[in-house]
């Protein structure tokens, strides 16, 4: 009878040991996005021209300011031009 109990205890120990000896595997996947460089700012050039007309006494009768700006897109090379004229007349 003792041999039966010992055999049962040994079998139980082996079964329990097998359960404890299970291996847990963890897999981690890391994904990184490719680096995308920032788009550089456009290259700009601005020109301002001011014209003043005065009478013989030096009184300003008309003042004109013209501003012209050009921007060049560094990615595709396209250009944008803007011209603004402001005129002030004194009467």
C-alpha atoms as a printed R data frame, in Angstrom:
   type eleno elety resid chain resno      x       y       z
1  ATOM     1    CA   UNK     A     1  0.000   0.000   0.000
2  ATOM     2    CA   UNK     A     2  2.852   2.317   0.796
3  ATOM     3    CA   UNK     A     3  4.313   1.691  -2.630
4  ATOM     4    CA   UNK     A     4  0.993   2.730  -4.217
5  ATOM     5    CA   UNK     A     5  0.921   5.938  -2.206
6  ATOM     6    CA   UNK     A     6  4.505   6.705  -3.119
7  ATOM     7    CA   UNK     A     7  3.842   6.031  -6.778
8  ATOM     8    CA   UNK     A     8  0.739   8.243  -6.686
9  ATOM     9    CA   UNK     A     9  2.638  11.014  -4.882
10 ATOM    10    CA   UNK     A    10  5.488  10.780  -7.405
11 ATOM    11    CA   UNK     A    11  3.068  10.905 -10.327
12 ATOM    12    CA   UNK     A    12  1.289  13.901  -8.804
13 ATOM    13    CA   UNK     A    13  4.615  15.633  -8.241
14 ATOM    14    CA   UNK     A    14  5.638  15.046 -11.869
15 ATOM    15    CA   UNK     A    15  2.318  16.348 -13.160
16 ATOM    16    CA   UNK     A    16  2.478  19.400 -10.891
17 ATOM    17    CA   UNK     A    17  6.102  20.025 -11.834
18 ATOM    18    CA   UNK     A    18  5.201  19.905 -15.492
19 ATOM    19    CA   UNK     A    19  2.566  22.549 -14.955
20 ATOM    20    CA   UNK     A    20  5.023  24.798 -13.127
21 ATOM    21    CA   UNK     A    21  7.666  24.320 -15.799
22 ATOM    22    CA   UNK     A    22  5.470  25.757 -18.554
23 ATOM    23    CA   UNK     A    23  7.185  28.443 -20.572
24 ATOM    24    CA   UNK     A    24  5.541  31.789 -21.304
25 ATOM    25    CA   UNK     A    25  6.733  33.523 -24.450
26 ATOM    26    CA   UNK     A    26  6.042  37.201 -25.030
27 ATOM    27    CA   UNK     A    27  6.614  38.754 -28.435
28 ATOM    28    CA   UNK     A    28  6.919  42.530 -28.775
29 ATOM    29    CA   UNK     A    29  6.744  44.186 -32.173
30 ATOM    30    CA   UNK     A    30  7.990  47.743 -32.545
31 ATOM    31    CA   UNK     A    31  7.085  49.773 -35.602
32 ATOM    32    CA   UNK     A    32  8.716  53.075 -36.432
33 ATOM    33    CA   UNK     A    33  7.546  55.537 -39.054
34 ATOM    34    CA   UNK     A    34 10.073  56.864 -41.545
35 ATOM    35    CA   UNK     A    35 11.464  60.346 -40.846
36 ATOM    36    CA   UNK     A    36  9.947  63.028 -43.040
37 ATOM    37    CA   UNK     A    37 11.919  66.265 -43.154
38 ATOM    38    CA   UNK     A    38  9.938  69.487 -42.694
39 ATOM    39    CA   UNK     A    39  9.221  71.509 -45.808
40 ATOM    40    CA   UNK     A    40 11.456  74.591 -45.950
41 ATOM    41    CA   UNK     A    41  9.877  78.033 -46.050
42 ATOM    42    CA   UNK     A    42  9.560  79.743 -49.430
43 ATOM    43    CA   UNK     A    43 12.264  82.165 -50.512
44 ATOM    44    CA   UNK     A    44 10.828  85.687 -50.666
45 ATOM    45    CA   UNK     A    45 11.949  89.012 -52.055
46 ATOM    46    CA   UNK     A    46 10.104  92.265 -51.378
47 ATOM    47    CA   UNK     A    47 10.641  95.649 -53.019
48 ATOM    48    CA   UNK     A    48  9.011  98.850 -51.792
49 ATOM    49    CA   UNK     A    49  8.969 102.053 -53.845
50 ATOM    50    CA   UNK     A    50  7.630 105.349 -52.485
51 ATOM    51    CA   UNK     A    51  6.908 108.392 -54.672
52 ATOM    52    CA   UNK     A    52  6.056 111.782 -53.194
53 ATOM    53    CA   UNK     A    53  4.702 114.697 -55.235
54 ATOM    54    CA   UNK     A    54  4.841 118.135 -53.638
55 ATOM    55    CA   UNK     A    55  3.838 121.615 -54.788
56 ATOM    56    CA   UNK     A    56  6.238 124.564 -55.044
57 ATOM    57    CA   UNK     A    57  5.792 125.307 -51.312
58 ATOM    58    CA   UNK     A    58  6.842 121.773 -50.342
59 ATOM    59    CA   UNK     A    59  3.351 120.658 -49.373
60 ATOM    60    CA   UNK     A    60  2.791 117.001 -50.154
61 ATOM    61    CA   UNK     A    61 -0.044 116.584 -52.638
62 ATOM    62    CA   UNK     A    62  0.266 112.906 -53.490
63 ATOM    63    CA   UNK     A    63  2.167 109.990 -51.951
64 ATOM    64    CA   UNK     A    64  2.287 106.565 -53.584
65 ATOM    65    CA   UNK     A    65  3.730 103.405 -52.096
66 ATOM    66    CA   UNK     A    66  4.123 100.325 -54.291
67 ATOM    67    CA   UNK     A    67  5.166  97.022 -52.756
68 ATOM    68    CA   UNK     A    68  6.042  94.041 -54.932
69 ATOM    69    CA   UNK     A    69  6.758  90.653 -53.422
70 ATOM    70    CA   UNK     A    70  7.791  87.389 -55.023
71 ATOM    71    CA   UNK     A    71  7.891  84.017 -53.282
72 ATOM    72    CA   UNK     A    72  9.580  80.916 -54.734
73 ATOM    73    CA   UNK     A    73  8.407  77.530 -53.488
74 ATOM    74    CA   UNK     A    74 11.545  75.458 -52.693
75 ATOM    75    CA   UNK     A    75  9.802  72.154 -53.400
76 ATOM    76    CA   UNK     A    76  8.406  72.620 -56.896
77 ATOM    77    CA   UNK     A    77  9.982  75.967 -57.910
78 ATOM    78    CA   UNK     A    78  6.670  77.703 -58.552
79 ATOM    79    CA   UNK     A    79  6.544  81.469 -58.006
80 ATOM    80    CA   UNK     A    80  3.872  83.745 -56.604
81 ATOM    81    CA   UNK     A    81  3.994  87.495 -57.187
82 ATOM    82    CA   UNK     A    82  1.910  90.078 -55.373
83 ATOM    83    CA   UNK     A    83  1.814  93.816 -56.048
84 ATOM    84    CA   UNK     A    84  0.110  96.351 -53.770
85 ATOM    85    CA   UNK     A    85 -0.233 100.067 -54.548
86 ATOM    86    CA   UNK     A    86 -1.462 102.632 -52.024
87 ATOM    87    CA   UNK     A    87 -2.016 106.235 -53.101
88 ATOM    88    CA   UNK     A    88 -2.849 109.174 -50.808
89 ATOM    89    CA   UNK     A    89 -3.978 112.440 -52.384
90 ATOM    90    CA   UNK     A    90 -4.228 115.734 -50.461
91 ATOM    91    CA   UNK     A    91 -6.540 118.456 -51.867
